[in-house]
Amino acid sequence: MLILGLLGAMLRTTIAGTRKARFSVTGVLKSDALRPMLGTLVEMVEDRTLIPVIDRVYALADLIEAHRHMERVTSAVKSS
């Protein structure tokens, strides 16, 4: 579900920002479309071609720093 605040942020970044807001909702797809995607993920985990990497663990009180770390790591992966 798209709320007005999020829609406003997306419009502002599209018009005036250098960084773009993106939005996707997984639950919008029908289960018939999601089922094959989930099956693919399960197969990848079973085949060990998709392996989650947990490099750090943060306390809930450090949520902001954890999110910053995730953003740094994600942007580093995208740029390589």
CYANA upper distance limits for C-alpha pairs under 8 A (distance plus 0.5 A):
  1 MET  CA     25 VAL  CA      7.79
  2 LEU  CA      6 LEU  CA      7.25
  2 LEU  CA      7 LEU  CA      7.24
  3 ILE  CA      7 LEU  CA      6.73
  4 LEU  CA      8 GLY  CA      6.51
  5 GLY  CA      9 ALA  CA      6.78
  6 LEU  CA     10 MET  CA      6.70
  7 LEU  CA     11 LEU  CA      6.74
  8 GLY  CA     12 ARG  CA      6.61
  9 ALA  CA     13 THR  CA      6.69
  9 ALA  CA     21 ALA  CA      7.53
 10 MET  CA     14 THR  CA      6.60
 10 MET  CA     20 LYS  CA      7.63
 10 MET  CA     21 ALA  CA      5.58
 10 MET  CA     22 ARG  CA      7.47
 11 LEU  CA     15 ILE  CA      6.65
 12 ARG  CA     16 ALA  CA      6.30
 12 ARG  CA     17 GLY  CA      7.18
 13 THR  CA     17 GLY  CA      4.65
 13 THR  CA     18 THR  CA      7.42
 13 THR  CA     19 ARG  CA      6.86
 13 THR  CA     20 LYS  CA      5.76
 13 THR  CA     21 ALA  CA      6.72
 14 THR  CA     20 LYS  CA      6.47
 14 THR  CA     21 ALA  CA      7.98
 29 LEU  CA     33 ALA  CA      6.71
 29 LEU  CA     34 LEU  CA      6.97
 30 LYS  CA     34 LEU  CA      6.89
 31 SER  CA     35 ARG  CA      6.29
 32 ASP  CA     36 PRO  CA      7.97
 33 ALA  CA     37 MET  CA      7.69
 34 LEU  CA     38 LEU  CA      6.70
 35 ARG  CA     39 GLY  CA      6.62
 36 PRO  CA     40 THR  CA      6.66
 37 MET  CA     41 LEU  CA      6.90
 38 LEU  CA     42 VAL  CA      6.68
 39 GLY  CA     43 GLU  CA      6.67
 40 THR  CA     44 MET  CA      6.67
 41 LEU  CA     45 VAL  CA      6.76
 41 LEU  CA     50 LEU  CA      8.20
 42 VAL  CA     46 GLU  CA      6.64
 43 GLU  CA     47 ASP  CA      6.46
 44 MET  CA     48 ARG  CA      6.37
 44 MET  CA     49 THR  CA      5.54
 44 MET  CA     50 LEU  CA      5.62
 45 VAL  CA     49 THR  CA      6.72
 45 VAL  CA     50 LEU  CA      5.55
 45 VAL  CA     51 ILE  CA      6.98
 58 TYR  CA     62 ASP  CA      6.48
 58 TYR  CA     63 LEU  CA      7.49
 58 TYR  CA     66 ALA  CA      6.69
 59 ALA  CA     63 LEU  CA      7.44
 62 ASP  CA     66 ALA  CA      6.70
 63 LEU  CA     67 HIS  CA      6.68
 64 ILE  CA     68 ARG  CA      6.79
 65 GLU  CA     69 HIS  CA      6.66
 66 ALA  CA     70 MET  CA      6.77
 67 HIS  CA     71 GLU  CA      6.74
 68 ARG  CA     72 ARG  CA      6.75
 69 HIS  CA     73 VAL  CA      6.68
 70 MET  CA     74 THR  CA      6.45
 71 GLU  CA     75 SER  CA      6.53
 72 ARG  CA     76 ALA  CA      6.67
 73 VAL  CA     77 VAL  CA      6.75
 74 THR  CA     78 LYS  CA      6.75
 75 SER  CA     79 SER  CA      6.71
 76 ALA  CA     80 SER  CA      6.88
